[in-house]
């Protein structure tokens, strides 16, 4: 085996490619950090922000969901290297994720409907 020549991995990167990759990772880390700090700030102030009898609670929940999706996109794109994959493989990973998001929304709406029907019928 010849150890003088690189065979696989990132050993073939030029200095410019290495610097670009490092900048991309650092940018992703900064974006994830900012989004996480905002998310934690909203979670800490949740009671004060949603104190008008839950009037703006749906807006806060929507923001938290959007922030979570942003984090998933950056983590999957940068750290799981999906950003540089072929379109077919990206769809193979994304479609089950989108199905999961749809299922969560569908079951939440269905549960809310059942709760409304139970209170309306005064069954319990």
Secondary structure, DSSP 8 states (H G I E B T S, - for coil): ---SS--SGGGG--HHHHHHHHHHHHHHHHHHHHHHHHHHHHHHTHHHHTTTTTTTHHHHHHHHHHHHHHHHHHIIIIIS-GGGS-HHHHHHHHHHHHHHHHHHHHHHHHHHHHHHHHHHHT--
